[in-house]
Amino acid sequence: MNKLWNTITEHIVAPTRLTADQLLGLLTPIGRSVHMRRHAASVIVARVQLISALFALLVPLWAVVDVLVFDGITATWLVLLRLVSAGVFVALAWPREVSATRPYTQAVVMLLIMLMVPPLFYLVSLQIIDPVGLTDSQRLVAQLYTFMPTIVLGGLAIFPLTALEILLFSLPVLGIALTGMTSGGAELALDQHGAALWFMLMMMGVAMFSGMSQSHYMESLVYKAMTDPLTGAYTRRSGTEALELMFRLSSMSGKPLAVAFFDLDHFKTINDNYGHEAGDHALCTLVERLRGTLRRGDVLVRWGGEEFIAVLPDMPADQMPAFLQRLRGAGFGTRPDGTPLTASIGVAESMADGVMDWPALVELADQRMYAAKHGGRDRAVLPGELTVMLEGAATAATPTAASAG
Ligand SMILES: Nc1nc2c(ncn2[C@@H]2O[C@H](COP(=O)(O)OP(=O)(O)OP(=O)(O)O)[C@@H](O)[C@H]2O)c(=O)[nH]1
């Protein structure tokens, strides 16, 4: 079964492989990390600006065709419509910074506005052009406008969007196209409506496939640039960027942000007794276990050699014991001699600790990690200096119950 899955995903998203979790991430943006969301948002904003700049030039230029083909009044209305559309495109193309706090919202709004202009142009053009008594050339130009919603659906393919996003962006465009078809009078017969709809749905499918591949490719590149090659955790540099953004977002939304600082106990003895490779293996196992426990949207950072921090958005201090229970269940892996690998953990939470910025939050978690070390290791110190013992945490096969003291 696994082999079949790998073969399928290898061919679909070659040259990279796709895990079930990654596939879920391509279907819906829910749970995407802030980093990925910000990268996707900056790609979307940049592309919207580029296409809008192009359309800001092309849309008024096409007025020459309207003037040559249609009568004076129709051409005047169409030219006016073109000027309004070009104005919207100019506004979208205008140089601007990607929002530091709400990049995704900005990207969605800009993309939606850009996508709605051509279908709305088509809808209004139906009111301007009288379908009765059109000459051949007038009919040809008018029919070209009916393609606008379809072109927009195809255009979605150049954005790194998930399947759900493509669907949501397509719905208003399809709605306008249907409205246009039903108000287009006798010019478009029902059989043509069917073909046009079928074509639009196909375009939507192509856009979905392309958007998902782009998202996956973008995420792979971003992932490579941001992660530590040994463990796959975020590097300290990308981790601090994520922390800064997540702290700002949590302050704005009034939600708590927690940081758990992990330091493996007596890690040096693994290197000394079994070699550096065994030490590397232990670090990778730790990250794998932590990953299994963290939620989508949590961020795991390799802060230093055998020090890691987990950034946990929307995690109030009173949920920490449950979080530690889950950690205990997964364990941190074993030493080469089979004994459990243990860690000392310091946890800080923005609201319970009343900290004003992310460096203070990390500093506090670090201090509590040291308190856990000095208290005897293999334990966690939480806000309010509550200590949670973690004995046995590393025995992956036989998780034990937590005891707070
Ligand atoms: N194998 C391996 N070892 C590393 C890596 N990065 C740091 N280390 C080692 O991690 C060890 C950290 O040792 P210490 O800071 O003395 O801490 P410890 O032995 O874990 O003891 P306590 O923290 O006091 O429990 C050092 O020996 C580093 O060389 C790495 O990427 N791979």
PDBQT file of the ligand as one rigid body, heavy atoms in Angstrom, charges set to zero:
ROOT
HETATM    1  N1  LIG A 501      26.225  14.663  17.668  1.00  0.00    +0.000 N 
HETATM    2  C1  LIG A 501      26.004  15.966  17.787  1.00  0.00    +0.000 A 
HETATM    3  N2  LIG A 501      26.346  16.585  18.928  1.00  0.00    +0.000 NA
HETATM    4  C2  LIG A 501      26.121  17.902  19.042  1.00  0.00    +0.000 A 
HETATM    5  C3  LIG A 501      25.549  18.645  18.006  1.00  0.00    +0.000 A 
HETATM    6  N3  LIG A 501      25.435  19.930  18.415  1.00  0.00    +0.000 NA
HETATM    7  C4  LIG A 501      25.924  19.991  19.675  1.00  0.00    +0.000 A 
HETATM    8  N4  LIG A 501      26.340  18.766  20.077  1.00  0.00    +0.000 N 
HETATM    9  C5  LIG A 501      26.943  18.364  21.345  1.00  0.00    +0.000 C 
HETATM   10  O1  LIG A 501      26.030  18.487  22.375  1.00  0.00    +0.000 OA
HETATM   11  C6  LIG A 501      26.773  18.471  23.598  1.00  0.00    +0.000 C 
HETATM   12  C7  LIG A 501      26.119  19.367  24.637  1.00  0.00    +0.000 C 
HETATM   13  O2  LIG A 501      26.724  19.082  25.851  1.00  0.00    +0.000 OA
HETATM   14  P1  LIG A 501      26.503  19.923  27.162  1.00  0.00    +0.000 P 
HETATM   15  O3  LIG A 501      26.098  21.321  26.819  1.00  0.00    +0.000 OA
HETATM   16  O4  LIG A 501      27.720  19.759  28.008  1.00  0.00    +0.000 OA
HETATM   17  O5  LIG A 501      25.255  19.309  27.831  1.00  0.00    +0.000 OA
HETATM   18  P2  LIG A 501      24.843  17.827  28.221  1.00  0.00    +0.000 P 
HETATM   19  O6  LIG A 501      25.919  16.806  28.090  1.00  0.00    +0.000 OA
HETATM   20  O7  LIG A 501      23.613  17.537  27.434  1.00  0.00    +0.000 OA
HETATM   21  O8  LIG A 501      24.496  17.952  29.742  1.00  0.00    +0.000 OA
HETATM   22  P3  LIG A 501      23.297  18.720  30.421  1.00  0.00    +0.000 P 
HETATM   23  O9  LIG A 501      22.682  19.645  29.424  1.00  0.00    +0.000 OA
HETATM   24  O10 LIG A 501      23.894  19.450  31.565  1.00  0.00    +0.000 OA
HETATM   25  O11 LIG A 501      22.341  17.677  30.855  1.00  0.00    +0.000 OA
HETATM   26  C8  LIG A 501      28.187  18.889  23.247  1.00  0.00    +0.000 C 
HETATM   27  O12 LIG A 501      29.044  17.796  23.418  1.00  0.00    +0.000 OA
HETATM   28  C9  LIG A 501      28.115  19.233  21.757  1.00  0.00    +0.000 C 
HETATM   29  O13 LIG A 501      29.273  18.865  21.043  1.00  0.00    +0.000 OA
HETATM   30  C10 LIG A 501      25.219  17.957  16.786  1.00  0.00    +0.000 A 
HETATM   31  O14 LIG A 501      24.711  18.523  15.820  1.00  0.00    +0.000 OA
HETATM   32  N5  LIG A 501      25.448  16.631  16.722  1.00  0.00    +0.000 N 
ENDROOT
TORSDOF 0
